[in-house]
């Protein structure tokens, strides 16, 4: 049977990124990292800096595990790397951000539809 390799760390990192981004304001951080290319860049940033764990399974077999259970120290390290990655990517892409993500408009300056 043919085997395929699964990166167990990937799903754990993706889950942690979701959790960490929830602590950031929607604009511009969560809005920025909802862009698939930038989300992938953040995932790659973290994965390239942590020890990854893999498992080989039969290609036809669906793995019965959902995610890797991390130790507290590993989780903390990953969260720190996520924060660093967010800031690094944010500053690296700052000019693109202003063009791709419009600023938040103060409702006091928005035109009213009251006049019809």
PDB file as gemmi writes it, atoms N, CA and C in Angstrom:
CRYST1    1.000    1.000    1.000  90.00  90.00  90.00 P 1                      
ATOM      1  N   UNK A   1       0.827  -1.193   0.000  1.00  0.00           N  
ATOM      2  CA  UNK A   1       0.000   0.000   0.000  1.00  0.00           C  
ATOM      3  C   UNK A   1       0.867   1.250   0.000  1.00  0.00           C  
ATOM      4  N   UNK A   2       0.345   2.269  -0.603  1.00  0.00           N  
ATOM      5  CA  UNK A   2       1.035   3.549  -0.662  1.00  0.00           C  
ATOM      6  C   UNK A   2       0.778   4.333   0.619  1.00  0.00           C  
ATOM      7  N   UNK A   3       1.819   4.930   1.120  1.00  0.00           N  
ATOM      8  CA  UNK A   3       1.713   5.736   2.332  1.00  0.00           C  
ATOM      9  C   UNK A   3       1.733   7.215   1.964  1.00  0.00           C  
ATOM     10  N   UNK A   4       1.096   8.009   2.814  1.00  0.00           N  
ATOM     11  CA  UNK A   4       1.216   9.458   2.670  1.00  0.00           C  
ATOM     12  C   UNK A   4       1.643  10.028   4.015  1.00  0.00           C  
ATOM     13  N   UNK A   5       2.343  11.133   3.958  1.00  0.00           N  
ATOM     14  CA  UNK A   5       2.862  11.766   5.165  1.00  0.00           C  
ATOM     15  C   UNK A   5       1.941  12.918   5.542  1.00  0.00           C  
ATOM     16  N   UNK A   6       1.591  12.964   6.824  1.00  0.00           N  
ATOM     17  CA  UNK A   6       0.726  14.028   7.334  1.00  0.00           C  
ATOM     18  C   UNK A   6       1.507  14.807   8.385  1.00  0.00           C  
ATOM     19  N   UNK A   7       1.503  16.139   8.236  1.00  0.00           N  
ATOM     20  CA  UNK A   7       2.152  17.012   9.208  1.00  0.00           C  
ATOM     21  C   UNK A   7       1.164  17.255  10.346  1.00  0.00           C  
ATOM     22  N   UNK A   8       1.429  16.662  11.488  1.00  0.00           N  
ATOM     23  CA  UNK A   8       0.540  16.813  12.642  1.00  0.00           C  
ATOM     24  C   UNK A   8       0.611  18.221  13.230  1.00  0.00           C  
ATOM     25  N   UNK A   9       1.732  18.863  13.089  1.00  0.00           N  
ATOM     26  CA  UNK A   9       1.926  20.194  13.661  1.00  0.00           C  
ATOM     27  C   UNK A   9       1.090  21.233  12.922  1.00  0.00           C  
ATOM     28  N   UNK A  10       0.870  21.036  11.639  1.00  0.00           N  
ATOM     29  CA  UNK A  10       0.127  22.003  10.831  1.00  0.00           C  
ATOM     30  C   UNK A  10      -1.250  22.295  11.408  1.00  0.00           C  
ATOM     31  N   UNK A  11      -2.017  21.270  11.724  1.00  0.00           N  
ATOM     32  CA  UNK A  11      -3.374  21.511  12.228  1.00  0.00           C  
ATOM     33  C   UNK A  11      -3.347  22.202  13.590  1.00  0.00           C  
ATOM     34  N   UNK A  12      -2.349  21.864  14.425  1.00  0.00           N  
ATOM     35  CA  UNK A  12      -2.230  22.516  15.731  1.00  0.00           C  
ATOM     36  C   UNK A  12      -1.896  23.989  15.560  1.00  0.00           C  
ATOM     37  N   UNK A  13      -1.007  24.311  14.625  1.00  0.00           N  
ATOM     38  CA  UNK A  13      -0.629  25.707  14.371  1.00  0.00           C  
ATOM     39  C   UNK A  13      -1.818  26.492  13.818  1.00  0.00           C  
ATOM     40  N   UNK A  14      -2.570  25.896  12.906  1.00  0.00           N  
ATOM     41  CA  UNK A  14      -3.743  26.570  12.338  1.00  0.00           C  
ATOM     42  C   UNK A  14      -4.758  26.882  13.446  1.00  0.00           C  
ATOM     43  N   UNK A  15      -4.985  25.935  14.347  1.00  0.00           N  
ATOM     44  CA  UNK A  15      -5.905  26.165  15.470  1.00  0.00           C  
ATOM     45  C   UNK A  15      -5.415  27.297  16.371  1.00  0.00           C  
ATOM     46  N   UNK A  16      -4.134  27.307  16.669  1.00  0.00           N  
ATOM     47  CA  UNK A  16      -3.575  28.351  17.527  1.00  0.00           C  
ATOM     48  C   UNK A  16      -3.655  29.719  16.844  1.00  0.00           C  
ATOM     49  N   UNK A  17      -3.437  29.760  15.544  1.00  0.00           N  
ATOM     50  CA  UNK A  17      -3.549  31.032  14.808  1.00  0.00           C  
ATOM     51  C   UNK A  17      -4.967  31.570  14.924  1.00  0.00           C  
ATOM     52  N   UNK A  18      -5.952  30.697  14.776  1.00  0.00           N  
ATOM     53  CA  UNK A  18      -7.354  31.117  14.928  1.00  0.00           C  
ATOM     54  C   UNK A  18      -7.585  31.716  16.309  1.00  0.00           C  
ATOM     55  N   UNK A  19      -7.091  31.035  17.342  1.00  0.00           N  
ATOM     56  CA  UNK A  19      -7.275  31.509  18.715  1.00  0.00           C  
ATOM     57  C   UNK A  19      -6.587  32.852  18.950  1.00  0.00           C  
ATOM     58  N   UNK A  20      -5.350  32.973  18.480  1.00  0.00           N  
ATOM     59  CA  UNK A  20      -4.592  34.210  18.698  1.00  0.00           C  
ATOM     60  C   UNK A  20      -5.227  35.363  17.934  1.00  0.00           C  
ATOM     61  N   UNK A  21      -5.627  35.145  16.693  1.00  0.00           N  
ATOM     62  CA  UNK A  21      -6.226  36.231  15.907  1.00  0.00           C  
ATOM     63  C   UNK A  21      -7.526  36.739  16.533  1.00  0.00           C  
ATOM     64  N   UNK A  22      -8.227  35.888  17.253  1.00  0.00           N  
ATOM     65  CA  UNK A  22      -9.455  36.324  17.925  1.00  0.00           C  
ATOM     66  C   UNK A  22      -9.174  37.388  18.984  1.00  0.00           C  
ATOM     67  N   UNK A  23      -7.943  37.458  19.466  1.00  0.00           N  
ATOM     68  CA  UNK A  23      -7.586  38.452  20.471  1.00  0.00           C  
ATOM     69  C   UNK A  23      -7.208  39.797  19.845  1.00  0.00           C  
ATOM     70  N   UNK A  24      -7.063  39.842  18.527  1.00  0.00           N  
ATOM     71  CA  UNK A  24      -6.702  41.067  17.816  1.00  0.00           C  
ATOM     72  C   UNK A  24      -7.964  41.765  17.315  1.00  0.00           C  
ATOM     73  N   UNK A  25      -7.881  43.083  17.114  1.00  0.00           N  
ATOM     74  CA  UNK A  25      -9.036  43.786  16.553  1.00  0.00           C  
ATOM     75  C   UNK A  25      -9.324  43.318  15.124  1.00  0.00           C  
ATOM     76  N   UNK A  26     -10.595  43.397  14.750  1.00  0.00           N  
ATOM     77  CA  UNK A  26     -10.990  42.971  13.399  1.00  0.00           C  
ATOM     78  C   UNK A  26     -10.225  43.762  12.346  1.00  0.00           C  
ATOM     79  N   UNK A  27     -10.233  45.085  12.494  1.00  0.00           N  
ATOM     80  CA  UNK A  27      -9.524  45.935  11.537  1.00  0.00           C  
ATOM     81  C   UNK A  27      -8.246  46.428  12.169  1.00  0.00           C  
ATOM     82  N   UNK A  28      -7.137  46.252  11.586  1.00  0.00           N  
ATOM     83  CA  UNK A  28      -6.871  45.625  10.304  1.00  0.00           C  
ATOM     84  C   UNK A  28      -6.404  44.176  10.414  1.00  0.00           C  
ATOM     85  N   UNK A  29      -6.135  43.680  11.626  1.00  0.00           N  
ATOM     86  CA  UNK A  29      -5.450  42.390  11.768  1.00  0.00           C  
ATOM     87  C   UNK A  29      -6.256  41.196  11.269  1.00  0.00           C  
ATOM     88  N   UNK A  30      -7.417  40.964  11.831  1.00  0.00           N  
ATOM     89  CA  UNK A  30      -8.187  39.783  11.408  1.00  0.00           C  
ATOM     90  C   UNK A  30      -8.618  39.933   9.963  1.00  0.00           C  
ATOM     91  N   UNK A  31      -8.901  41.160   9.574  1.00  0.00           N  
ATOM     92  CA  UNK A  31      -9.286  41.413   8.190  1.00  0.00           C  
ATOM     93  C   UNK A  31      -8.117  41.090   7.262  1.00  0.00           C  
ATOM     94  N   UNK A  32      -6.915  41.506   7.651  1.00  0.00           N  
ATOM     95  CA  UNK A  32      -5.717  41.246   6.853  1.00  0.00           C  
ATOM     96  C   UNK A  32      -5.444  39.757   6.731  1.00  0.00           C  
ATOM     97  N   UNK A  33      -5.506  39.041   7.852  1.00  0.00           N  
ATOM     98  CA  UNK A  33      -5.161  37.623   7.826  1.00  0.00           C  
ATOM     99  C   UNK A  33      -6.328  36.733   7.400  1.00  0.00           C  
ATOM    100  N   UNK A  34      -7.424  37.355   6.965  1.00  0.00           N  
ATOM    101  CA  UNK A  34      -8.469  36.576   6.303  1.00  0.00           C  
ATOM    102  C   UNK A  34      -8.141  36.416   4.815  1.00  0.00           C  
ATOM    103  N   UNK A  35      -7.135  37.167   4.340  1.00  0.00           N  
ATOM    104  CA  UNK A  35      -6.648  37.012   2.964  1.00  0.00           C  
ATOM    105  C   UNK A  35      -5.841  35.711   2.918  1.00  0.00           C  
ATOM    106  N   UNK A  36      -6.255  34.759   2.091  1.00  0.00           N  
ATOM    107  CA  UNK A  36      -5.627  33.426   2.102  1.00  0.00           C  
ATOM    108  C   UNK A  36      -4.104  33.435   1.949  1.00  0.00           C  
ATOM    109  N   UNK A  37      -3.554  34.274   1.064  1.00  0.00           N  
ATOM    110  CA  UNK A  37      -2.101  34.293   0.864  1.00  0.00           C  
ATOM    111  C   UNK A  37      -1.370  34.740   2.123  1.00  0.00           C  
ATOM    112  N   UNK A  38      -1.907  35.725   2.812  1.00  0.00           N  
ATOM    113  CA  UNK A  38      -1.254  36.209   4.029  1.00  0.00           C  
ATOM    114  C   UNK A  38      -1.431  35.219   5.176  1.00  0.00           C  
ATOM    115  N   UNK A  39      -2.562  34.537   5.220  1.00  0.00           N  
ATOM    116  CA  UNK A  39      -2.762  33.498   6.237  1.00  0.00           C  
ATOM    117  C   UNK A  39      -1.743  32.380   6.014  1.00  0.00           C  
ATOM    118  N   UNK A  40      -1.540  31.981   4.753  1.00  0.00           N  
ATOM    119  CA  UNK A  40      -0.560  30.932   4.448  1.00  0.00           C  
ATOM    120  C   UNK A  40       0.853  31.386   4.797  1.00  0.00           C  
ATOM    121  N   UNK A  41       1.140  32.660   4.570  1.00  0.00           N  
ATOM    122  CA  UNK A  41       2.455  33.196   4.920  1.00  0.00           C  
ATOM    123  C   UNK A  41       2.682  33.125   6.435  1.00  0.00           C  
ATOM    124  N   UNK A  42       1.644  33.419   7.204  1.00  0.00           N  
ATOM    125  CA  UNK A  42       1.738  33.338   8.660  1.00  0.00           C  
ATOM    126  C   UNK A  42       1.933  31.886   9.107  1.00  0.00           C  
ATOM    127  N   UNK A  43       1.197  30.977   8.521  1.00  0.00           N  
ATOM    128  CA  UNK A  43       1.346  29.555   8.848  1.00  0.00           C  
ATOM    129  C   UNK A  43       2.770  29.094   8.538  1.00  0.00           C  
ATOM    130  N   UNK A  44       3.285  29.466   7.373  1.00  0.00           N  
ATOM    131  CA  UNK A  44       4.640  29.077   6.982  1.00  0.00           C  
ATOM    132  C   UNK A  44       5.673  29.690   7.918  1.00  0.00           C  
ATOM    133  N   UNK A  45       5.447  30.929   8.337  1.00  0.00           N  
ATOM    134  CA  UNK A  45       6.359  31.596   9.265  1.00  0.00           C  
ATOM    135  C   UNK A  45       6.486  30.776  10.554  1.00  0.00           C  
ATOM    136  N   UNK A  46       5.367  30.369  11.094  1.00  0.00           N  
ATOM    137  CA  UNK A  46       5.372  29.626  12.357  1.00  0.00           C  
ATOM    138  C   UNK A  46       5.944  28.219  12.153  1.00  0.00           C  
ATOM    139  N   UNK A  47       5.475  27.515  11.136  1.00  0.00           N  
ATOM    140  CA  UNK A  47       5.934  26.139  10.917  1.00  0.00           C  
ATOM    141  C   UNK A  47       7.434  26.050  10.670  1.00  0.00           C  
ATOM    142  N   UNK A  48       8.001  27.084  10.061  1.00  0.00           N  
ATOM    143  CA  UNK A  48       9.435  27.039   9.773  1.00  0.00           C  
ATOM    144  C   UNK A  48      10.285  27.271  11.020  1.00  0.00           C  
ATOM    145  N   UNK A  49       9.637  27.646  12.125  1.00  0.00           N  
ATOM    146  CA  UNK A  49      10.372  27.963  13.347  1.00  0.00           C  
ATOM    147  C   UNK A  49      10.081  27.005  14.509  1.00  0.00           C  
ATOM    148  N   UNK A  50       9.283  25.985  14.283  1.00  0.00           N  
ATOM    149  CA  UNK A  50       8.980  25.005  15.330  1.00  0.00           C  
ATOM    150  C   UNK A  50       9.350  23.611  14.835  1.00  0.00           C  
ATOM    151  N   UNK A  51       9.481  22.694  15.791  1.00  0.00           N  
ATOM    152  CA  UNK A  51       9.694  21.293  15.432  1.00  0.00           C  
ATOM    153  C   UNK A  51       8.371  20.733  14.927  1.00  0.00           C  
ATOM    154  N   UNK A  52       8.419  20.118  13.773  1.00  0.00           N  
ATOM    155  CA  UNK A  52       7.215  19.539  13.194  1.00  0.00           C  
ATOM    156  C   UNK A  52       7.202  18.038  13.447  1.00  0.00           C  
ATOM    157  N   UNK A  53       6.005  17.512  13.629  1.00  0.00           N  
ATOM    158  CA  UNK A  53       5.836  16.065  13.824  1.00  0.00           C  
ATOM    159  C   UNK A  53       4.992  15.527  12.670  1.00  0.00           C  
ATOM    160  N   UNK A  54       5.398  14.391  12.188  1.00  0.00           N  
ATOM    161  CA  UNK A  54       4.735  13.776  11.036  1.00  0.00           C  
ATOM    162  C   UNK A  54       4.324  12.351  11.375  1.00  0.00           C  
ATOM    163  N   UNK A  55       3.369  11.852  10.610  1.00  0.00           N  
ATOM    164  CA  UNK A  55       2.974  10.461  10.706  1.00  0.00           C  
ATOM    165  C   UNK A  55       2.741   9.967   9.276  1.00  0.00           C  
ATOM    166  N   UNK A  56       3.090   8.706   9.036  1.00  0.00           N  
ATOM    167  CA  UNK A  56       2.838   8.084   7.740  1.00  0.00           C  
ATOM    168  C   UNK A  56       1.625   7.174   7.883  1.00  0.00           C  
ATOM    169  N   UNK A  57       0.635   7.360   7.023  1.00  0.00           N  
ATOM    170  CA  UNK A  57      -0.576   6.541   7.049  1.00  0.00           C  
ATOM    171  C   UNK A  57      -0.834   6.006   5.650  1.00  0.00           C  
ATOM    172  N   UNK A  58      -1.603   4.920   5.594  1.00  0.00           N  
ATOM    173  CA  UNK A  58      -1.993   4.395   4.291  1.00  0.00           C  
ATOM    174  C   UNK A  58      -2.796   5.450   3.557  1.00  0.00           C  
ATOM    175  N   UNK A  59      -2.552   5.572   2.263  1.00  0.00           N  
ATOM    176  CA  UNK A  59      -3.185   6.621   1.476  1.00  0.00           C  
ATOM    177  C   UNK A  59      -4.711   6.535   1.520  1.00  0.00           C  
ATOM    178  N   UNK A  60      -5.263   5.334   1.551  1.00  0.00           N  
ATOM    179  CA  UNK A  60      -6.711   5.160   1.576  1.00  0.00           C  
ATOM    180  C   UNK A  60      -7.293   5.395   2.972  1.00  0.00           C  
ATOM    181  N   UNK A  61      -6.452   5.286   3.978  1.00  0.00           N  
ATOM    182  CA  UNK A  61      -6.909   5.393   5.364  1.00  0.00           C  
ATOM    183  C   UNK A  61      -7.049   6.859   5.768  1.00  0.00           C  
ATOM    184  N   UNK A  62      -8.162   7.182   6.383  1.00  0.00           N  
ATOM    185  CA  UNK A  62      -8.352   8.515   6.925  1.00  0.00           C  
ATOM    186  C   UNK A  62      -7.802   8.530   8.348  1.00  0.00           C  
ATOM    187  N   UNK A  63      -6.954   9.498   8.666  1.00  0.00           N  
ATOM    188  CA  UNK A  63      -6.425   9.531  10.029  1.00  0.00           C  
ATOM    189  C   UNK A  63      -7.541   9.736  11.050  1.00  0.00           C  
ATOM    190  N   UNK A  64      -7.434   9.047  12.173  1.00  0.00           N  
ATOM    191  CA  UNK A  64      -8.487   9.121  13.186  1.00  0.00           C  
ATOM    192  C   UNK A  64      -8.254  10.265  14.173  1.00  0.00           C  
ATOM    193  N   UNK A  65      -7.141  10.965  14.039  1.00  0.00           N  
ATOM    194  CA  UNK A  65      -6.846  12.062  14.946  1.00  0.00           C  
ATOM    195  C   UNK A  65      -7.132  13.381  14.253  1.00  0.00           C  
ATOM    196  N   UNK A  66      -7.536  14.350  15.019  1.00  0.00           N  
ATOM    197  CA  UNK A  66      -7.853  15.668  14.470  1.00  0.00           C  
ATOM    198  C   UNK A  66      -6.667  16.610  14.574  1.00  0.00           C  
ATOM    199  N   UNK A  67      -5.987  16.580  15.712  1.00  0.00           N  
ATOM    200  CA  UNK A  67      -4.917  17.531  15.939  1.00  0.00           C  
ATOM    201  C   UNK A  67      -3.905  16.950  16.905  1.00  0.00           C  
ATOM    202  N   UNK A  68      -2.758  17.521  16.880  1.00  0.00           N  
ATOM    203  CA  UNK A  68      -1.689  17.139  17.773  1.00  0.00           C  
ATOM    204  C   UNK A  68      -1.921  17.805  19.125  1.00  0.00           C  
ATOM    205  N   UNK A  69      -1.789  17.047  20.194  1.00  0.00           N  
ATOM    206  CA  UNK A  69      -1.903  17.625  21.529  1.00  0.00           C  
ATOM    207  C   UNK A  69      -0.524  18.132  21.932  1.00  0.00           C  
ATOM    208  N   UNK A  70      -0.445  19.433  22.150  1.00  0.00           N  
ATOM    209  CA  UNK A  70       0.832  20.059  22.460  1.00  0.00           C  
ATOM    210  C   UNK A  70       1.025  20.210  23.957  1.00  0.00           C  
ATOM    211  N   UNK A  71       2.270  20.211  24.359  1.00  0.00           N  
ATOM    212  CA  UNK A  71       2.608  20.530  25.735  1.00  0.00           C  
ATOM    213  C   UNK A  71       2.408  22.027  25.944  1.00  0.00           C  
ATOM    214  N   UNK A  72       2.265  22.438  27.182  1.00  0.00           N  
ATOM    215  CA  UNK A  72       2.053  23.849  27.500  1.00  0.00           C  
ATOM    216  C   UNK A  72       3.188  24.712  26.954  1.00  0.00           C  
ATOM    217  N   UNK A  73       4.421  24.242  27.087  1.00  0.00           N  
ATOM    218  CA  UNK A  73       5.568  25.003  26.594  1.00  0.00           C  
ATOM    219  C   UNK A  73       5.527  25.142  25.075  1.00  0.00           C  
ATOM    220  N   UNK A  74       5.128  24.066  24.394  1.00  0.00           N  
ATOM    221  CA  UNK A  74       5.035  24.120  22.938  1.00  0.00           C  
ATOM    222  C   UNK A  74       3.953  25.097  22.504  1.00  0.00           C  
ATOM    223  N   UNK A  75       2.827  25.062  23.183  1.00  0.00           N  
ATOM    224  CA  UNK A  75       1.733  25.969  22.857  1.00  0.00           C  
ATOM    225  C   UNK A  75       2.160  27.412  23.062  1.00  0.00           C  
ATOM    226  N   UNK A  76       2.821  27.689  24.167  1.00  0.00           N  
ATOM    227  CA  UNK A  76       3.293  29.040  24.451  1.00  0.00           C  
ATOM    228  C   UNK A  76       4.282  29.506  23.392  1.00  0.00           C  
ATOM    229  N   UNK A  77       5.205  28.650  23.013  1.00  0.00           N  
ATOM    230  CA  UNK A  77       6.185  28.978  21.975  1.00  0.00           C  
ATOM    231  C   UNK A  77       5.489  29.294  20.651  1.00  0.00           C  
ATOM    232  N   UNK A  78       4.510  28.482  20.287  1.00  0.00           N  
ATOM    233  CA  UNK A  78       3.776  28.698  19.041  1.00  0.00           C  
ATOM    234  C   UNK A  78       3.014  30.016  19.100  1.00  0.00           C  
ATOM    235  N   UNK A  79       2.388  30.320  20.227  1.00  0.00           N  
ATOM    236  CA  UNK A  79       1.652  31.582  20.353  1.00  0.00           C  
ATOM    237  C   UNK A  79       2.574  32.789  20.233  1.00  0.00           C  
ATOM    238  N   UNK A  80       3.744  32.702  20.839  1.00  0.00           N  
ATOM    239  CA  UNK A  80       4.718  33.793  20.724  1.00  0.00           C  
ATOM    240  C   UNK A  80       5.135  33.967  19.266  1.00  0.00           C  
ATOM    241  N   UNK A  81       5.396  32.865  18.586  1.00  0.00           N  
ATOM    242  CA  UNK A  81       5.770  32.936  17.164  1.00  0.00           C  
ATOM    243  C   UNK A  81       4.639  33.506  16.313  1.00  0.00           C  
ATOM    244  N   UNK A  82       3.415  33.186  16.646  1.00  0.00           N  
ATOM    245  CA  UNK A  82       2.271  33.727  15.905  1.00  0.00           C  
ATOM    246  C   UNK A  82       2.223  35.241  16.077  1.00  0.00           C  
ATOM    247  N   UNK A  83       2.368  35.728  17.300  1.00  0.00           N  
ATOM    248  CA  UNK A  83       2.369  37.177  17.536  1.00  0.00           C  
ATOM    249  C   UNK A  83       3.500  37.852  16.764  1.00  0.00           C  
ATOM    250  N   UNK A  84       4.695  37.253  16.804  1.00  0.00           N  
ATOM    251  CA  UNK A  84       5.832  37.810  16.070  1.00  0.00           C  
ATOM    252  C   UNK A  84       5.562  37.801  14.569  1.00  0.00           C  
ATOM    253  N   UNK A  85       5.005  36.708  14.077  1.00  0.00           N  
ATOM    254  CA  UNK A  85       4.697  36.600  12.652  1.00  0.00           C  
ATOM    255  C   UNK A  85       3.659  37.606  12.208  1.00  0.00           C  
ATOM    256  N   UNK A  86       2.641  37.809  13.028  1.00  0.00           N  
ATOM    257  CA  UNK A  86       1.605  38.789  12.702  1.00  0.00           C  
ATOM    258  C   UNK A  86       2.231  40.167  12.569  1.00  0.00           C  
ATOM    259  N   UNK A  87       3.049  40.555  13.537  1.00  0.00           N  
ATOM    260  CA  UNK A  87       3.674  41.879  13.498  1.00  0.00           C  
ATOM    261  C   UNK A  87       4.640  42.009  12.329  1.00  0.00           C  
ATOM    262  N   UNK A  88       5.438  40.971  12.081  1.00  0.00           N  
ATOM    263  CA  UNK A  88       6.405  41.022  10.984  1.00  0.00           C  
ATOM    264  C   UNK A  88       5.696  41.153   9.636  1.00  0.00           C  
ATOM    265  N   UNK A  89       4.703  40.327   9.415  1.00  0.00           N  
ATOM    266  CA  UNK A  89       3.974  40.364   8.140  1.00  0.00           C  
ATOM    267  C   UNK A  89       3.202  41.672   8.020  1.00  0.00           C  
ATOM    268  N   UNK A  90       2.604  42.120   9.126  1.00  0.00           N  
ATOM    269  CA  UNK A  90       1.854  43.373   9.116  1.00  0.00           C  
ATOM    270  C   UNK A  90       2.756  44.527   8.692  1.00  0.00           C  
ATOM    271  N   UNK A  91       3.943  44.623   9.273  1.00  0.00           N  
ATOM    272  CA  UNK A  91       4.849  45.720   8.938  1.00  0.00           C  
ATOM    273  C   UNK A  91       5.433  45.566   7.533  1.00  0.00           C  
ATOM    274  N   UNK A  92       5.672  44.342   7.120  1.00  0.00           N  
ATOM    275  CA  UNK A  92       6.217  44.086   5.784  1.00  0.00           C  
ATOM    276  C   UNK A  92       5.200  44.450   4.701  1.00  0.00           C  
ATOM    277  N   UNK A  93       3.933  44.239   4.988  1.00  0.00           N  
ATOM    278  CA  UNK A  93       2.875  44.457   3.997  1.00  0.00           C  
ATOM    279  C   UNK A  93       2.097  45.750   4.257  1.00  0.00           C  
ATOM    280  N   UNK A  94       2.627  46.632   5.093  1.00  0.00           N  
ATOM    281  CA  UNK A  94       1.884  47.814   5.527  1.00  0.00           C  
ATOM    282  C   UNK A  94       1.369  48.658   4.365  1.00  0.00           C  
ATOM    283  N   UNK A  95       2.189  48.842   3.337  1.00  0.00           N  
ATOM    284  CA  UNK A  95       1.752  49.657   2.196  1.00  0.00           C  
ATOM    285  C   UNK A  95       0.622  48.967   1.436  1.00  0.00           C  
ATOM    286  N   UNK A  96       0.736  47.649   1.256  1.00  0.00           N  
ATOM    287  CA  UNK A  96      -0.322  46.908   0.572  1.00  0.00           C  
ATOM    288  C   UNK A  96      -1.617  46.933   1.368  1.00  0.00           C  
ATOM    289  N   UNK A  97      -1.483  46.932   2.687  1.00  0.00           N  
ATOM    290  CA  UNK A  97      -2.658  46.896   3.547  1.00  0.00           C  
ATOM    291  C   UNK A  97      -3.537  48.110   3.318  1.00  0.00           C  
ATOM    292  N   UNK A  98      -2.916  49.276   3.195  1.00  0.00           N  
ATOM    293  CA  UNK A  98      -3.704  50.496   3.014  1.00  0.00           C  
ATOM    294  C   UNK A  98      -4.456  50.484   1.694  1.00  0.00           C  
ATOM    295  N   UNK A  99      -3.935  49.758   0.702  1.00  0.00           N  
ATOM    296  CA  UNK A  99      -4.622  49.673  -0.594  1.00  0.00           C  
ATOM    297  C   UNK A  99      -5.660  48.557  -0.643  1.00  0.00           C  
ATOM    298  N   UNK A 100      -5.396  47.454   0.049  1.00  0.00           N  
ATOM    299  CA  UNK A 100      -6.289  46.289  -0.018  1.00  0.00           C  
ATOM    300  C   UNK A 100      -7.406  46.327   1.013  1.00  0.00           C  
ATOM    301  N   UNK A 101      -7.140  46.950   2.172  1.00  0.00           N  
ATOM    302  CA  UNK A 101      -8.121  46.947   3.245  1.00  0.00           C  
ATOM    303  C   UNK A 101      -8.502  48.389   3.556  1.00  0.00           C  
ATOM    304  N   UNK A 102      -9.721  48.786   3.215  1.00  0.00           N  
ATOM    305  CA  UNK A 102     -10.128  50.165   3.502  1.00  0.00           C  
ATOM    306  C   UNK A 102     -10.199  50.414   5.000  1.00  0.00           C  
ATOM    307  N   UNK A 103      -9.951  51.638   5.370  1.00  0.00           N  
ATOM    308  CA  UNK A 103     -10.017  52.010   6.776  1.00  0.00           C  
ATOM    309  C   UNK A 103     -11.445  51.966   7.292  1.00  0.00           C  
ATOM    310  N   UNK A 104     -11.572  51.924   8.590  1.00  0.00           N  
ATOM    311  CA  UNK A 104     -12.878  51.917   9.226  1.00  0.00           C  
ATOM    312  C   UNK A 104     -13.426  53.341   9.188  1.00  0.00           C  
ATOM    313  N   UNK A 105     -14.653  53.503   8.742  1.00  0.00           N  
ATOM    314  CA  UNK A 105     -15.278  54.811   8.636  1.00  0.00           C  
ATOM    315  C   UNK A 105     -16.036  55.096   9.923  1.00  0.00           C  
ATOM    316  N   UNK A 106     -15.814  56.287  10.452  1.00  0.00           N  
ATOM    317  CA  UNK A 106     -16.542  56.723  11.639  1.00  0.00           C  
ATOM    318  C   UNK A 106     -18.001  56.920  11.240  1.00  0.00           C  
ATOM    319  N   UNK A 107     -18.945  56.275  11.917  1.00  0.00           N  
ATOM    320  CA  UNK A 107     -20.360  56.398  11.543  1.00  0.00           C  
ATOM    321  C   UNK A 107     -20.857  57.839  11.547  1.00  0.00           C  
ATOM    322  N   UNK A 108     -20.220  58.719  12.281  1.00  0.00           N  
ATOM    323  CA  UNK A 108     -20.631  60.120  12.308  1.00  0.00           C  
ATOM    324  C   UNK A 108     -20.363  60.822  10.990  1.00  0.00           C  
ATOM    325  N   UNK A 109     -19.437  60.276  10.179  1.00  0.00           N  
ATOM    326  CA  UNK A 109     -19.104  60.888   8.903  1.00  0.00           C  
ATOM    327  C   UNK A 109     -19.780  60.191   7.723  1.00  0.00           C  
ATOM    328  N   UNK A 110     -20.513  59.141   7.969  1.00  0.00           N  
ATOM    329  CA  UNK A 110     -21.181  58.403   6.898  1.00  0.00           C  
ATOM    330  C   UNK A 110     -22.421  59.179   6.444  1.00  0.00           C  
ATOM    331  N   UNK A 111     -22.708  59.162   5.135  1.00  0.00           N  
ATOM    332  CA  UNK A 111     -23.897  59.862   4.660  1.00  0.00           C  
ATOM    333  C   UNK A 111     -25.164  59.201   5.198  1.00  0.00           C  
ATOM    334  N   UNK A 112     -26.130  59.987   5.465  1.00  0.00           N  
ATOM    335  CA  UNK A 112     -27.377  59.472   6.013  1.00  0.00           C  
ATOM    336  C   UNK A 112     -28.329  59.097   4.885  1.00  0.00           C  
ATOM    337  N   UNK A 113     -29.082  58.032   5.091  1.00  0.00           N  
ATOM    338  CA  UNK A 113     -30.100  57.663   4.107  1.00  0.00           C  
ATOM    339  C   UNK A 113     -31.461  58.162   4.581  1.00  0.00           C  
ATOM    340  N   UNK A 114     -31.470  58.972   5.627  1.00  0.00           N  
ATOM    341  CA  UNK A 114     -32.702  59.478   6.187  1.00  0.00           C  
ATOM    342  C   UNK A 114     -33.437  60.369   5.196  1.00  0.00           C  
ATOM    343  N   UNK A 115     -32.694  61.097   4.362  1.00  0.00           N  
ATOM    344  CA  UNK A 115     -33.306  62.030   3.419  1.00  0.00           C  
ATOM    345  C   UNK A 115     -33.836  61.335   2.182  1.00  0.00           C  
ATOM    346  N   UNK A 116     -33.600  60.040   2.072  1.00  0.00           N  
ATOM    347  CA  UNK A 116     -34.166  59.257   0.998  1.00  0.00           C  
ATOM    348  C   UNK A 116     -33.436  59.378  -0.246  1.00  0.00           C  
TER     349      UNK A 116                                                      
END                                                                             
